[in-house]
Amino acid sequence: MSILEKIWFLRKMNKITLSSGQSAKDYILGLPKQHRAVAAESILECLRLSYPLNNMEITCMGRELNRKRLGIV
C-alpha cells in the first residue's frame, strides 16, 4: 500500500464512528500491529453488510475472514 493510499484510508477510518463513540481509526491504532489489518477489513465488511459497529461484531467478522483466508469453512 502506498503512502497516499494509507493517508486516504486513515482519513476514511477517522470519519467512521463505532457504537461506543470511538472512531474506527482510534480503535484500529489501539490494537497490536498484527491485528490492525484484519480489524480494518472487518470494519469495512461490517459496514458493507450493515452490521452494527461494536467490538463483538468486528471480532466475529475478523474471525470469519481469517477462516475464509485459511480455507476453513
mmCIF file of the N, C-alpha and C atoms, coordinates in Angstrom:
data_MODEL
# 
_entry.id   MODEL 
# 
loop_
_atom_site.group_PDB 
_atom_site.id 
_atom_site.type_symbol 
_atom_site.label_atom_id 
_atom_site.label_alt_id 
_atom_site.label_comp_id 
_atom_site.label_asym_id 
_atom_site.label_entity_id 
_atom_site.label_seq_id 
_atom_site.pdbx_PDB_ins_code 
_atom_site.Cartn_x 
_atom_site.Cartn_y 
_atom_site.Cartn_z 
_atom_site.occupancy 
_atom_site.B_iso_or_equiv 
_atom_site.pdbx_formal_charge 
_atom_site.auth_seq_id 
_atom_site.auth_comp_id 
_atom_site.auth_asym_id 
_atom_site.auth_atom_id 
_atom_site.pdbx_PDB_model_num 
ATOM 1   N N  . MET A 1 1  ? 0.843   -1.170  0.000  1.00 0.00 ? 1  MET A N  1 
ATOM 2   C CA . MET A 1 1  ? 0.000   0.000   0.000  1.00 0.00 ? 1  MET A CA 1 
ATOM 3   C C  . MET A 1 1  ? 0.894   1.240   0.000  1.00 0.00 ? 1  MET A C  1 
ATOM 4   N N  . SER A 1 2  ? 0.621   2.137   -0.910 1.00 0.00 ? 2  SER A N  1 
ATOM 5   C CA . SER A 1 2  ? 1.437   3.346   -0.994 1.00 0.00 ? 2  SER A CA 1 
ATOM 6   C C  . SER A 1 2  ? 1.092   4.304   0.151  1.00 0.00 ? 2  SER A C  1 
ATOM 7   N N  . ILE A 1 3  ? 1.923   5.306   0.335  1.00 0.00 ? 3  ILE A N  1 
ATOM 8   C CA . ILE A 1 3  ? 1.718   6.269   1.420  1.00 0.00 ? 3  ILE A CA 1 
ATOM 9   C C  . ILE A 1 3  ? 0.425   7.059   1.206  1.00 0.00 ? 3  ILE A C  1 
ATOM 10  N N  . LEU A 1 4  ? 0.102   7.378   -0.048 1.00 0.00 ? 4  LEU A N  1 
ATOM 11  C CA . LEU A 1 4  ? -1.137  8.105   -0.333 1.00 0.00 ? 4  LEU A CA 1 
ATOM 12  C C  . LEU A 1 4  ? -2.363  7.254   -0.031 1.00 0.00 ? 4  LEU A C  1 
ATOM 13  N N  . GLU A 1 5  ? -2.280  5.964   -0.342 1.00 0.00 ? 5  GLU A N  1 
ATOM 14  C CA . GLU A 1 5  ? -3.383  5.061   -0.021 1.00 0.00 ? 5  GLU A CA 1 
ATOM 15  C C  . GLU A 1 5  ? -3.570  4.934   1.490  1.00 0.00 ? 5  GLU A C  1 
ATOM 16  N N  . LYS A 1 6  ? -2.463  4.895   2.231  1.00 0.00 ? 6  LYS A N  1 
ATOM 17  C CA . LYS A 1 6  ? -2.552  4.820   3.695  1.00 0.00 ? 6  LYS A CA 1 
ATOM 18  C C  . LYS A 1 6  ? -3.189  6.073   4.271  1.00 0.00 ? 6  LYS A C  1 
ATOM 19  N N  . ILE A 1 7  ? -2.817  7.240   3.758  1.00 0.00 ? 7  ILE A N  1 
ATOM 20  C CA . ILE A 1 7  ? -3.392  8.505   4.233  1.00 0.00 ? 7  ILE A CA 1 
ATOM 21  C C  . ILE A 1 7  ? -4.887  8.542   3.928  1.00 0.00 ? 7  ILE A C  1 
ATOM 22  N N  . TRP A 1 8  ? -5.271  8.157   2.721  1.00 0.00 ? 8  TRP A N  1 
ATOM 23  C CA . TRP A 1 8  ? -6.681  8.129   2.347  1.00 0.00 ? 8  TRP A CA 1 
ATOM 24  C C  . TRP A 1 8  ? -7.453  7.183   3.251  1.00 0.00 ? 8  TRP A C  1 
ATOM 25  N N  . PHE A 1 9  ? -6.877  6.014   3.511  1.00 0.00 ? 9  PHE A N  1 
ATOM 26  C CA . PHE A 1 9  ? -7.542  5.010   4.332  1.00 0.00 ? 9  PHE A CA 1 
ATOM 27  C C  . PHE A 1 9  ? -7.724  5.509   5.768  1.00 0.00 ? 9  PHE A C  1 
ATOM 28  N N  . LEU A 1 10 ? -6.690  6.136   6.347  1.00 0.00 ? 10 LEU A N  1 
ATOM 29  C CA . LEU A 1 10 ? -6.802  6.645   7.716  1.00 0.00 ? 10 LEU A CA 1 
ATOM 30  C C  . LEU A 1 10 ? -7.827  7.773   7.806  1.00 0.00 ? 10 LEU A C  1 
ATOM 31  N N  . ARG A 1 11 ? -7.910  8.599   6.786  1.00 0.00 ? 11 ARG A N  1 
ATOM 32  C CA . ARG A 1 11 ? -8.935  9.657   6.785  1.00 0.00 ? 11 ARG A CA 1 
ATOM 33  C C  . ARG A 1 11 ? -10.328 9.054   6.740  1.00 0.00 ? 11 ARG A C  1 
ATOM 34  N N  . LYS A 1 12 ? -10.484 8.011   5.947  1.00 0.00 ? 12 LYS A N  1 
ATOM 35  C CA . LYS A 1 12 ? -11.775 7.337   5.856  1.00 0.00 ? 12 LYS A CA 1 
ATOM 36  C C  . LYS A 1 12 ? -12.131 6.704   7.203  1.00 0.00 ? 12 LYS A C  1 
ATOM 37  N N  . MET A 1 13 ? -11.160 6.064   7.842  1.00 0.00 ? 13 MET A N  1 
ATOM 38  C CA . MET A 1 13 ? -11.400 5.423   9.139  1.00 0.00 ? 13 MET A CA 1 
ATOM 39  C C  . MET A 1 13 ? -11.687 6.459   10.229 1.00 0.00 ? 13 MET A C  1 
ATOM 40  N N  . ASN A 1 14 ? -11.164 7.655   10.090 1.00 0.00 ? 14 ASN A N  1 
ATOM 41  C CA . ASN A 1 14 ? -11.382 8.695   11.083 1.00 0.00 ? 14 ASN A CA 1 
ATOM 42  C C  . ASN A 1 14 ? -12.833 9.188   11.057 1.00 0.00 ? 14 ASN A C  1 
ATOM 43  N N  . LYS A 1 15 ? -13.502 9.042   9.912  1.00 0.00 ? 15 LYS A N  1 
ATOM 44  C CA . LYS A 1 15 ? -14.887 9.500   9.770  1.00 0.00 ? 15 LYS A CA 1 
ATOM 45  C C  . LYS A 1 15 ? -15.897 8.465   10.260 1.00 0.00 ? 15 LYS A C  1 
ATOM 46  N N  . ILE A 1 16 ? -15.472 7.221   10.423 1.00 0.00 ? 16 ILE A N  1 
ATOM 47  C CA . ILE A 1 16 ? -16.369 6.147   10.857 1.00 0.00 ? 16 ILE A CA 1 
ATOM 48  C C  . ILE A 1 16 ? -16.387 6.110   12.380 1.00 0.00 ? 16 ILE A C  1 
ATOM 49  N N  . THR A 1 17 ? -17.583 6.102   12.948 1.00 0.00 ? 17 THR A N  1 
ATOM 50  C CA . THR A 1 17 ? -17.722 6.067   14.398 1.00 0.00 ? 17 THR A CA 1 
ATOM 51  C C  . THR A 1 17 ? -18.320 4.726   14.817 1.00 0.00 ? 17 THR A C  1 
ATOM 52  N N  . LEU A 1 18 ? -17.694 4.083   15.787 1.00 0.00 ? 18 LEU A N  1 
ATOM 53  C CA . LEU A 1 18 ? -18.200 2.827   16.321 1.00 0.00 ? 18 LEU A CA 1 
ATOM 54  C C  . LEU A 1 18 ? -19.355 3.110   17.280 1.00 0.00 ? 18 LEU A C  1 
ATOM 55  N N  . SER A 1 19 ? -20.092 2.076   17.667 1.00 0.00 ? 19 SER A N  1 
ATOM 56  C CA . SER A 1 19 ? -21.230 2.274   18.554 1.00 0.00 ? 19 SER A CA 1 
ATOM 57  C C  . SER A 1 19 ? -20.799 2.768   19.937 1.00 0.00 ? 19 SER A C  1 
ATOM 58  N N  . SER A 1 20 ? -19.533 2.611   20.294 1.00 0.00 ? 20 SER A N  1 
ATOM 59  C CA . SER A 1 20 ? -19.027 3.097   21.576 1.00 0.00 ? 20 SER A CA 1 
ATOM 60  C C  . SER A 1 20 ? -18.697 4.593   21.527 1.00 0.00 ? 20 SER A C  1 
ATOM 61  N N  . GLY A 1 21 ? -18.776 5.197   20.342 1.00 0.00 ? 21 GLY A N  1 
ATOM 62  C CA . GLY A 1 21 ? -18.456 6.603   20.176 1.00 0.00 ? 21 GLY A CA 1 
ATOM 63  C C  . GLY A 1 21 ? -17.015 6.842   19.745 1.00 0.00 ? 21 GLY A C  1 
ATOM 64  N N  . GLN A 1 22 ? -16.212 5.787   19.724 1.00 0.00 ? 22 GLN A N  1 
ATOM 65  C CA . GLN A 1 22 ? -14.802 5.874   19.343 1.00 0.00 ? 22 GLN A CA 1 
ATOM 66  C C  . GLN A 1 22 ? -14.699 5.841   17.823 1.00 0.00 ? 22 GLN A C  1 
ATOM 67  N N  . SER A 1 23 ? -13.724 6.561   17.270 1.00 0.00 ? 23 SER A N  1 
ATOM 68  C CA . SER A 1 23 ? -13.541 6.499   15.815 1.00 0.00 ? 23 SER A CA 1 
ATOM 69  C C  . SER A 1 23 ? -12.875 5.166   15.451 1.00 0.00 ? 23 SER A C  1 
ATOM 70  N N  . ALA A 1 24 ? -13.127 4.716   14.229 1.00 0.00 ? 24 ALA A N  1 
ATOM 71  C CA . ALA A 1 24 ? -12.538 3.457   13.762 1.00 0.00 ? 24 ALA A CA 1 
ATOM 72  C C  . ALA A 1 24 ? -11.016 3.557   13.735 1.00 0.00 ? 24 ALA A C  1 
ATOM 73  N N  . LYS A 1 25 ? -10.510 4.738   13.407 1.00 0.00 ? 25 LYS A N  1 
ATOM 74  C CA . LYS A 1 25 ? -9.055  4.942   13.373 1.00 0.00 ? 25 LYS A CA 1 
ATOM 75  C C  . LYS A 1 25 ? -8.452  4.731   14.754 1.00 0.00 ? 25 LYS A C  1 
ATOM 76  N N  . ASP A 1 26 ? -9.063  5.326   15.784 1.00 0.00 ? 26 ASP A N  1 
ATOM 77  C CA . ASP A 1 26 ? -8.557  5.159   17.145 1.00 0.00 ? 26 ASP A CA 1 
ATOM 78  C C  . ASP A 1 26 ? -8.651  3.704   17.602 1.00 0.00 ? 26 ASP A C  1 
ATOM 79  N N  . TYR A 1 27 ? -9.744  3.039   17.212 1.00 0.00 ? 27 TYR A N  1 
ATOM 80  C CA . TYR A 1 27 ? -9.921  1.628   17.557 1.00 0.00 ? 27 TYR A CA 1 
ATOM 81  C C  . TYR A 1 27 ? -8.802  0.784   16.943 1.00 0.00 ? 27 TYR A C  1 
ATOM 82  N N  . ILE A 1 28 ? -8.543  1.011   15.663 1.00 0.00 ? 28 ILE A N  1 
ATOM 83  C CA . ILE A 1 28 ? -7.526  0.229   14.952 1.00 0.00 ? 28 ILE A CA 1 
ATOM 84  C C  . ILE A 1 28 ? -6.133  0.504   15.508 1.00 0.00 ? 28 ILE A C  1 
ATOM 85  N N  . LEU A 1 29 ? -5.820  1.778   15.748 1.00 0.00 ? 29 LEU A N  1 
ATOM 86  C CA . LEU A 1 29 ? -4.489  2.120   16.253 1.00 0.00 ? 29 LEU A CA 1 
ATOM 87  C C  . LEU A 1 29 ? -4.282  1.647   17.688 1.00 0.00 ? 29 LEU A C  1 
ATOM 88  N N  . GLY A 1 30 ? -5.358  1.353   18.407 1.00 0.00 ? 30 GLY A N  1 
ATOM 89  C CA . GLY A 1 30 ? -5.247  0.838   19.768 1.00 0.00 ? 30 GLY A CA 1 
ATOM 90  C C  . GLY A 1 30 ? -4.968  -0.656  19.823 1.00 0.00 ? 30 GLY A C  1 
ATOM 91  N N  . LEU A 1 31 ? -5.018  -1.318  18.682 1.00 0.00 ? 31 LEU A N  1 
ATOM 92  C CA . LEU A 1 31 ? -4.773  -2.763  18.613 1.00 0.00 ? 31 LEU A CA 1 
ATOM 93  C C  . LEU A 1 31 ? -3.296  -3.046  18.343 1.00 0.00 ? 31 LEU A C  1 
ATOM 94  N N  . PRO A 1 32 ? -2.842  -4.259  18.690 1.00 0.00 ? 32 PRO A N  1 
ATOM 95  C CA . PRO A 1 32 ? -1.481  -4.646  18.309 1.00 0.00 ? 32 PRO A CA 1 
ATOM 96  C C  . PRO A 1 32 ? -1.336  -4.641  16.778 1.00 0.00 ? 32 PRO A C  1 
ATOM 97  N N  . LYS A 1 33 ? -0.139  -4.374  16.304 1.00 0.00 ? 33 LYS A N  1 
ATOM 98  C CA . LYS A 1 33 ? 0.088   -4.228  14.860 1.00 0.00 ? 33 LYS A CA 1 
ATOM 99  C C  . LYS A 1 33 ? -0.363  -5.438  14.053 1.00 0.00 ? 33 LYS A C  1 
ATOM 100 N N  . GLN A 1 34 ? -0.208  -6.647  14.596 1.00 0.00 ? 34 GLN A N  1 
ATOM 101 C CA . GLN A 1 34 ? -0.551  -7.839  13.819 1.00 0.00 ? 34 GLN A CA 1 
ATOM 102 C C  . GLN A 1 34 ? -2.069  -7.995  13.616 1.00 0.00 ? 34 GLN A C  1 
ATOM 103 N N  . HIS A 1 35 ? -2.879  -7.264  14.381 1.00 0.00 ? 35 HIS A N  1 
ATOM 104 C CA . HIS A 1 35 ? -4.332  -7.369  14.262 1.00 0.00 ? 35 HIS A CA 1 
ATOM 105 C C  . HIS A 1 35 ? -4.964  -6.210  13.506 1.00 0.00 ? 35 HIS A C  1 
ATOM 106 N N  . ARG A 1 36 ? -4.212  -5.188  13.207 1.00 0.00 ? 36 ARG A N  1 
ATOM 107 C CA . ARG A 1 36 ? -4.771  -3.967  12.620 1.00 0.00 ? 36 ARG A CA 1 
ATOM 108 C C  . ARG A 1 36 ? -5.369  -4.181  11.233 1.00 0.00 ? 36 ARG A C  1 
ATOM 109 N N  . ALA A 1 37 ? -4.697  -4.908  10.383 1.00 0.00 ? 37 ALA A N  1 
ATOM 110 C CA . ALA A 1 37 ? -5.197  -5.109  9.012  1.00 0.00 ? 37 ALA A CA 1 
ATOM 111 C C  . ALA A 1 37 ? -6.506  -5.882  9.017  1.00 0.00 ? 37 ALA A C  1 
ATOM 112 N N  . VAL A 1 38 ? -6.579  -6.913  9.857  1.00 0.00 ? 38 VAL A N  1 
ATOM 113 C CA . VAL A 1 38 ? -7.805  -7.713  9.944  1.00 0.00 ? 38 VAL A CA 1 
ATOM 114 C C  . VAL A 1 38 ? -8.938  -6.873  10.514 1.00 0.00 ? 38 VAL A C  1 
ATOM 115 N N  . ALA A 1 39 ? -8.648  -6.056  11.533 1.00 0.00 ? 39 ALA A N  1 
ATOM 116 C CA . ALA A 1 39 ? -9.678  -5.205  12.133 1.00 0.00 ? 39 ALA A CA 1 
ATOM 117 C C  . ALA A 1 39 ? -10.208 -4.200  11.122 1.00 0.00 ? 39 ALA A C  1 
ATOM 118 N N  . ALA A 1 40 ? -9.328  -3.586  10.350 1.00 0.00 ? 40 ALA A N  1 
ATOM 119 C CA . ALA A 1 40 ? -9.751  -2.611  9.340  1.00 0.00 ? 40 ALA A CA 1 
ATOM 120 C C  . ALA A 1 40 ? -10.633 -3.276  8.289  1.00 0.00 ? 40 ALA A C  1 
ATOM 121 N N  . GLU A 1 41 ? -10.225 -4.439  7.843  1.00 0.00 ? 41 GLU A N  1 
ATOM 122 C CA . GLU A 1 41 ? -11.016 -5.174  6.857  1.00 0.00 ? 41 GLU A CA 1 
ATOM 123 C C  . GLU A 1 41 ? -12.363 -5.581  7.445  1.00 0.00 ? 41 GLU A C  1 
ATOM 124 N N  . SER A 1 42 ? -12.371 -5.960  8.709  1.00 0.00 ? 42 SER A N  1 
ATOM 125 C CA . SER A 1 42 ? -13.607 -6.363  9.379  1.00 0.00 ? 42 SER A CA 1 
ATOM 126 C C  . SER A 1 42 ? -14.579 -5.197  9.507  1.00 0.00 ? 42 SER A C  1 
ATOM 127 N N  . ILE A 1 43 ? -14.066 -4.022  9.833  1.00 0.00 ? 43 ILE A N  1 
ATOM 128 C CA . ILE A 1 43 ? -14.925 -2.846  9.951  1.00 0.00 ? 43 ILE A CA 1 
ATOM 129 C C  . ILE A 1 43 ? -15.562 -2.528  8.607  1.00 0.00 ? 43 ILE A C  1 
ATOM 130 N N  . LEU A 1 44 ? -14.785 -2.567  7.545  1.00 0.00 ? 44 LEU A N  1 
ATOM 131 C CA . LEU A 1 44 ? -15.335 -2.279  6.214  1.00 0.00 ? 44 LEU A CA 1 
ATOM 132 C C  . LEU A 1 44 ? -16.361 -3.331  5.803  1.00 0.00 ? 44 LEU A C  1 
ATOM 133 N N  . GLU A 1 45 ? -16.112 -4.588  6.152  1.00 0.00 ? 45 GLU A N  1 
ATOM 134 C CA . GLU A 1 45 ? -17.055 -5.663  5.833  1.00 0.00 ? 45 GLU A CA 1 
ATOM 135 C C  . GLU A 1 45 ? -18.349 -5.504  6.635  1.00 0.00 ? 45 GLU A C  1 
ATOM 136 N N  . CYS A 1 46 ? -18.230 -5.135  7.908  1.00 0.00 ? 46 CYS A N  1 
ATOM 137 C CA . CYS A 1 46 ? -19.421 -4.883  8.728  1.00 0.00 ? 46 CYS A CA 1 
ATOM 138 C C  . CYS A 1 46 ? -20.245 -3.738  8.150  1.00 0.00 ? 46 CYS A C  1 
ATOM 139 N N  . LEU A 1 47 ? -19.583 -2.694  7.681  1.00 0.00 ? 47 LEU A N  1 
ATOM 140 C CA . LEU A 1 47 ? -20.299 -1.583  7.048  1.00 0.00 ? 47 LEU A CA 1 
ATOM 141 C C  . LEU A 1 47 ? -21.016 -2.045  5.786  1.00 0.00 ? 47 LEU A C  1 
ATOM 142 N N  . ARG A 1 48 ? -20.326 -2.855  5.011  1.00 0.00 ? 48 ARG A N  1 
ATOM 143 C CA . ARG A 1 48 ? -20.909 -3.349  3.761  1.00 0.00 ? 48 ARG A CA 1 
ATOM 144 C C  . ARG A 1 48 ? -22.163 -4.179  4.029  1.00 0.00 ? 48 ARG A C  1 
ATOM 145 N N  . LEU A 1 49 ? -22.130 -4.980  5.105  1.00 0.00 ? 49 LEU A N  1 
ATOM 146 C CA . LEU A 1 49 ? -23.256 -5.852  5.440  1.00 0.00 ? 49 LEU A CA 1 
ATOM 147 C C  . LEU A 1 49 ? -24.280 -5.185  6.367  1.00 0.00 ? 49 LEU A C  1 
ATOM 148 N N  . SER A 1 50 ? -24.055 -3.921  6.701  1.00 0.00 ? 50 SER A N  1 
ATOM 149 C CA . SER A 1 50 ? -24.928 -3.150  7.597  1.00 0.00 ? 50 SER A CA 1 
ATOM 150 C C  . SER A 1 50 ? -25.026 -3.758  8.993  1.00 0.00 ? 50 SER A C  1 
ATOM 151 N N  . TYR A 1 51 ? -23.934 -4.332  9.464  1.00 0.00 ? 51 TYR A N  1 
ATOM 152 C CA . TYR A 1 51 ? -23.880 -4.836  10.838 1.00 0.00 ? 51 TYR A CA 1 
ATOM 153 C C  . TYR A 1 51 ? -23.546 -3.678  11.764 1.00 0.00 ? 51 TYR A C  1 
ATOM 154 N N  . PRO A 1 52 ? -23.958 -3.773  13.037 1.00 0.00 ? 52 PRO A N  1 
ATOM 155 C CA . PRO A 1 52 ? -23.574 -2.713  13.985 1.00 0.00 ? 52 PRO A CA 1 
ATOM 156 C C  . PRO A 1 52 ? -22.063 -2.735  14.212 1.00 0.00 ? 52 PRO A C  1 
ATOM 157 N N  . LEU A 1 53 ? -21.491 -1.570  14.407 1.00 0.00 ? 53 LEU A N  1 
ATOM 158 C CA . LEU A 1 53 ? -20.042 -1.476  14.597 1.00 0.00 ? 53 LEU A CA 1 
ATOM 159 C C  . LEU A 1 53 ? -19.714 -1.501  16.086 1.00 0.00 ? 53 LEU A C  1 
ATOM 160 N N  . ASN A 1 54 ? -19.756 -2.686  16.654 1.00 0.00 ? 54 ASN A N  1 
ATOM 161 C CA . ASN A 1 54 ? -19.312 -2.854  18.034 1.00 0.00 ? 54 ASN A CA 1 
ATOM 162 C C  . ASN A 1 54 ? -18.201 -3.897  18.064 1.00 0.00 ? 54 ASN A C  1 
ATOM 163 N N  . ASN A 1 55 ? -17.544 -3.997  19.201 1.00 0.00 ? 55 ASN A N  1 
ATOM 164 C CA . ASN A 1 55 ? -16.377 -4.867  19.311 1.00 0.00 ? 55 ASN A CA 1 
ATOM 165 C C  . ASN A 1 55 ? -16.711 -6.322  18.984 1.00 0.00 ? 55 ASN A C  1 
ATOM 166 N N  . MET A 1 56 ? -17.868 -6.794  19.430 1.00 0.00 ? 56 MET A N  1 
ATOM 167 C CA . MET A 1 56 ? -18.251 -8.186  19.186 1.00 0.00 ? 56 MET A CA 1 
ATOM 168 C C  . MET A 1 56 ? -18.396 -8.464  17.684 1.00 0.00 ? 56 MET A C  1 
ATOM 169 N N  . GLU A 1 57 ? -19.100 -7.586  16.970 1.00 0.00 ? 57 GLU A N  1 
ATOM 170 C CA . GLU A 1 57 ? -19.298 -7.793  15.530 1.00 0.00 ? 57 GLU A CA 1 
ATOM 171 C C  . GLU A 1 57 ? -17.982 -7.725  14.765 1.00 0.00 ? 57 GLU A C  1 
ATOM 172 N N  . ILE A 1 58 ? -17.128 -6.779  15.140 1.00 0.00 ? 58 ILE A N  1 
ATOM 173 C CA . ILE A 1 58 ? -15.837 -6.630  14.458 1.00 0.00 ? 58 ILE A CA 1 
ATOM 174 C C  . ILE A 1 58 ? -14.969 -7.860  14.709 1.00 0.00 ? 58 ILE A C  1 
ATOM 175 N N  . THR A 1 59 ? -14.956 -8.350  15.939 1.00 0.00 ? 59 THR A N  1 
ATOM 176 C CA . THR A 1 59 ? -14.172 -9.539  16.275 1.00 0.00 ? 59 THR A CA 1 
ATOM 177 C C  . THR A 1 59 ? -14.691 -10.771 15.549 1.00 0.00 ? 59 THR A C  1 
ATOM 178 N N  . CYS A 1 60 ? -16.020 -10.950 15.550 1.00 0.00 ? 60 CYS A N  1 
ATOM 179 C CA . CYS A 1 60 ? -16.608 -12.110 14.857 1.00 0.00 ? 60 CYS A CA 1 
ATOM 180 C C  . CYS A 1 60 ? -16.308 -12.065 13.361 1.00 0.00 ? 60 CYS A C  1 
ATOM 181 N N  . MET A 1 61 ? -16.417 -10.875 12.771 1.00 0.00 ? 61 MET A N  1 
ATOM 182 C CA . MET A 1 61 ? -16.140 -10.732 11.338 1.00 0.00 ? 61 MET A CA 1 
ATOM 183 C C  . MET A 1 61 ? -14.665 -11.022 11.061 1.00 0.00 ? 61 MET A C  1 
ATOM 184 N N  . GLY A 1 62 ? -13.771 -10.571 11.927 1.00 0.00 ? 62 GLY A N  1 
ATOM 185 C CA . GLY A 1 62 ? -12.348 -10.846 11.766 1.00 0.00 ? 62 GLY A CA 1 
ATOM 186 C C  . GLY A 1 62 ? -12.051 -12.342 11.801 1.00 0.00 ? 62 GLY A C  1 
ATOM 187 N N  . ARG A 1 63 ? -12.687 -13.034 12.732 1.00 0.00 ? 63 ARG A N  1 
ATOM 188 C CA . ARG A 1 63 ? -12.503 -14.494 12.801 1.00 0.00 ? 63 ARG A CA 1 
ATOM 189 C C  . ARG A 1 63 ? -13.028 -15.173 11.546 1.00 0.00 ? 63 ARG A C  1 
ATOM 190 N N  . GLU A 1 64 ? -14.174 -14.715 11.079 1.00 0.00 ? 64 GLU A N  1 
ATOM 191 C CA . GLU A 1 64 ? -14.751 -15.296 9.866  1.00 0.00 ? 64 GLU A CA 1 
ATOM 192 C C  . GLU A 1 64 ? -13.854 -15.052 8.646  1.00 0.00 ? 64 GLU A C  1 
ATOM 193 N N  . LEU A 1 65 ? -13.323 -13.843 8.531  1.00 0.00 ? 65 LEU A N  1 
ATOM 194 C CA . LEU A 1 65 ? -12.424 -13.538 7.414  1.00 0.00 ? 65 LEU A CA 1 
ATOM 195 C C  . LEU A 1 65 ? -11.144 -14.375 7.491  1.00 0.00 ? 65 LEU A C  1 
ATOM 196 N N  . ASN A 1 66 ? -10.606 -14.571 8.704  1.00 0.00 ? 66 ASN A N  1 
ATOM 197 C CA . ASN A 1 66 ? -9.415  -15.412 8.855  1.00 0.00 ? 66 ASN A CA 1 
ATOM 198 C C  . ASN A 1 66 ? -9.705  -16.851 8.486  1.00 0.00 ? 66 ASN A C  1 
ATOM 199 N N  . ARG A 1 67 ? -10.883 -17.350 8.868  1.00 0.00 ? 67 ARG A N  1 
ATOM 200 C CA . ARG A 1 67 ? -11.249 -18.725 8.493  1.00 0.00 ? 67 ARG A CA 1 
ATOM 201 C C  . ARG A 1 67 ? -11.315 -18.871 6.992  1.00 0.00 ? 67 ARG A C  1 
ATOM 202 N N  . LYS A 1 68 ? -11.918 -17.884 6.310  1.00 0.00 ? 68 LYS A N  1 
ATOM 203 C CA . LYS A 1 68 ? -12.005 -17.939 4.856  1.00 0.00 ? 68 LYS A CA 1 
ATOM 204 C C  . LYS A 1 68 ? -10.629 -17.909 4.222  1.00 0.00 ? 68 LYS A C  1 
ATOM 205 N N  . ARG A 1 69 ? -9.732  -17.066 4.777  1.00 0.00 ? 69 ARG A N  1 
ATOM 206 C CA . ARG A 1 69 ? -8.369  -16.981 4.251  1.00 0.00 ? 69 ARG A CA 1 
ATOM 207 C C  . ARG A 1 69 ? -7.619  -18.292 4.385  1.00 0.00 ? 69 ARG A C  1 
ATOM 208 N N  . LEU A 1 70 ? -7.840  -18.978 5.505  1.00 0.00 ? 70 LEU A N  1 
ATOM 209 C CA . LEU A 1 70 ? -7.143  -20.239 5.763  1.00 0.00 ? 70 LEU A CA 1 
ATOM 210 C C  . LEU A 1 70 ? -7.819  -21.430 5.096  1.00 0.00 ? 70 LEU A C  1 
ATOM 211 N N  . GLY A 1 71 ? -9.002  -21.207 4.504  1.00 0.00 ? 71 GLY A N  1 
ATOM 212 C CA . GLY A 1 71 ? -9.706  -22.279 3.830  1.00 0.00 ? 71 GLY A CA 1 
ATOM 213 C C  . GLY A 1 71 ? -10.502 -23.158 4.770  1.00 0.00 ? 71 GLY A C  1 
ATOM 214 N N  . ILE A 1 72 ? -10.768 -22.668 5.981  1.00 0.00 ? 72 ILE A N  1 
ATOM 215 C CA . ILE A 1 72 ? -11.561 -23.410 6.949  1.00 0.00 ? 72 ILE A CA 1 
ATOM 216 C C  . ILE A 1 72 ? -12.976 -22.855 6.873  1.00 0.00 ? 72 ILE A C  1 
ATOM 217 N N  . VAL A 1 73 ? -13.923 -23.692 6.476  1.00 0.00 ? 73 VAL A N  1 
ATOM 218 C CA . VAL A 1 73 ? -15.304 -23.201 6.329  1.00 0.00 ? 73 VAL A CA 1 
ATOM 219 C C  . VAL A 1 73 ? -16.224 -23.837 7.284  1.00 0.00 ? 73 VAL A C  1 
# 
